[in-house]
Amino acid sequence: MQLIAETLVDLLNDDQRTQVDDDIMERALDKAIVRGHTVLHQLMRGESTLPGEWDYLSAFRSQDTQPAPEDEALTRSLRHRLLIAEKGDDWRLRVPLMHRWLQQRG
């Protein structure tokens, strides 16, 4: 949240604007994944230490949801790291900025 807010303020100041619109928000999100690349990379890839963990997460590049992993240790790790939001049998990345980063830079 802080990264997005800081980026929004910078863009508003640069454009001498006082309100956020859809265009500014999209630009801020795209800029935030560049600014936060190191942190997002570490959280998503660097901490994916179990076999298959990064493969599972990287599958979100091409899909919004997927079933839970079959490996119980992997399931526990993703839950423990709070990366996943579960809705029934579908899992998605909890933080939309992480999903955007993964699709564009991950």
C-alpha atoms as one frame of an Amber mdcrd trajectory, in Angstrom:
protein
   0.000   0.000   0.000   2.781   2.427   0.866   4.546   1.803  -2.419   1.381
   2.467  -4.418   0.491   5.558  -2.379   3.991   7.003  -2.714   3.948   6.380
  -6.460   0.520   7.985  -6.799   1.684  11.101  -4.952   4.763  11.335  -7.178
   2.680  11.051 -10.353   0.111  13.559  -9.143   2.869  16.011  -8.299   4.647
  15.428 -11.621   1.412  16.002 -13.555   0.335  18.866 -11.269  -2.966  17.135
 -10.591  -5.016  16.805  -7.438  -7.158  13.739  -8.138  -6.498  10.131  -9.007
  -8.240   8.817 -12.091  -8.035   5.435 -13.828  -5.097   6.507 -15.993  -3.018
   7.738 -13.048  -3.852   4.597 -11.064  -2.753   2.297 -13.899   0.456   4.277
 -14.361   1.108   4.127 -10.621   0.613   0.381 -10.487   2.923  -0.165 -13.456
   5.552   2.109 -11.927   5.167   0.493  -8.484   6.075  -2.960  -9.793   9.258
  -1.496 -11.258  10.137   0.402  -8.075   9.302  -2.580  -5.889  10.848  -5.232
  -8.134  13.546  -6.298  -5.663  11.115  -6.746  -2.778   8.442  -8.421  -4.899
  11.043 -10.748  -6.432  12.316 -11.730  -2.982   8.811 -12.346  -1.607   7.650
 -14.352  -4.575  10.705 -16.127  -5.948  13.442 -15.772  -3.351  11.334 -17.272
  -0.580  10.003 -20.090  -2.774  12.358 -22.702  -1.408  10.303 -25.877  -1.684
  10.449 -27.988  -4.832   7.617 -26.878  -7.104   6.757 -23.743  -5.125   8.011
 -21.241  -7.716   6.498 -23.352 -10.509   3.128 -23.151  -8.797   3.340 -19.391
  -8.249   4.657 -18.672 -11.728   1.582 -20.400 -13.205  -0.335 -17.277 -12.128
   1.380 -15.465 -15.010  -1.234 -16.880 -17.341  -4.217 -17.440 -15.082  -6.001
 -15.635 -12.282  -6.905 -18.738 -10.276  -5.813 -22.334 -10.000  -6.527 -25.310
  -7.788  -4.586 -25.790  -4.577  -1.294 -27.661  -4.990  -1.432 -31.390  -4.417
   1.696 -31.358  -2.242   0.717 -30.713   1.389   4.064 -29.120   2.325   3.677
 -26.684  -0.546   0.121 -25.896   0.509   1.281 -25.210   4.087   4.124 -22.988
   2.897   1.886 -20.836   0.678  -0.670 -20.477   3.454   2.028 -19.644   6.000
   3.509 -16.975   3.715   0.017 -15.487   3.209   0.468 -15.376  -0.570  -2.789
 -17.065  -1.439  -6.456 -16.238  -1.035  -8.703 -19.274  -1.144 -12.236 -19.261
  -2.466 -13.649 -22.735  -2.530 -11.358 -24.863  -4.660  -9.848 -21.857  -6.414
  -6.697 -20.171  -5.205  -5.485 -16.746  -6.340  -2.674 -14.463  -5.308  -3.766
 -12.457  -2.277  -2.053  -9.214  -3.354  -3.054  -7.937  -6.815   0.229  -6.010
  -7.122   2.116  -9.304  -6.828  -0.028 -10.735  -9.609   0.697  -7.704 -11.808
   4.430  -7.989 -11.057   4.426 -11.669 -11.895   2.644 -11.091 -15.207   4.879
  -8.230 -16.274   8.265  -8.803 -14.648   8.333 -12.066 -12.699
